[in-house]
Amino acid sequence: MDLPAYQVHSFKNIGSEPAKFLMWVTPARPEQFFAEAGQPVTLPISEEEKHRLSQPPSLADIEKAVELASTKYG
């Protein structure tokens, strides 16, 4: 998928297992946003971690991502 700059986008895992997502971003820069806004996952994933990852993000997580995206990463 090729997205122009500032294009709204999302993805959704409709499966019952955690998904892996591989993305190339050029020019580089958004990877630092994902590192700051995201949560690291340690493999192998425990059942507790699978359950946590299958839940929607909290309001605090969304607010953090929006704040970082709008103020630091434009």
N, C-alpha and C positions, 0 to 999 in steps of 0.2 A: 504494500500500500504506500503510495506517495502522497504526503500531505503538504500543502503549502504552509508557509509560516502563518501562525495565528489561526489556523483552522481548528475548529472545535472537533474533538474526537473522543472516543472511549472504546473500551472492549469489555466483554463479559464472558466469563467461563460458565457455560451451561452444563458442564459435566458434573459428576459427583466427586471427582478427585481434584486436588489443586493442579493448576495449569502452570506450565513454564511459558514465559514470554520473552522472546528475543527481539531486540529492536536495534537498528542502526540509526543513529541520529547524526546528520550532517547539515550544516557545520556543527562541530561539537559545542556543547554548552548545557543542554538540558539534562545530561547525565548527572550533573551535580545537584540539580533540582530533585531528581528522583532519589539520590542518595540522602538528601536532607529531609525530604517529605515522606519517604518510604520507611519501611521497617525491614531490617535484614532477616533473612530466613536461613537457618542452619540445617543442613542435610545430615542425616536423614530426618524427615519431619515426623514428630511424634503425633499421636492421635489428638492430643490437646492442641497442638499447634495447627493441625489440619482444621480442627473445629474453629479456632480463633480466626484463621485466614478465610474461612468460608462465610464469616459474618460481614455485613456491610460495615464500612468505616464509621467510626464514631464522629459526632459533630465536631469534637475537638480536632480530630485528624483532618477533617475536611477544611475547617477554618485555618489550620496550620498550612495546608497545601495552597489554599487560595491566597493567604497572606504572603507566603513565599513567592508564589507565581506572580502576583501582582506587584509586589514591592521590590523584590530582589532579582527576579528573572524576567520581568516585563512580559 
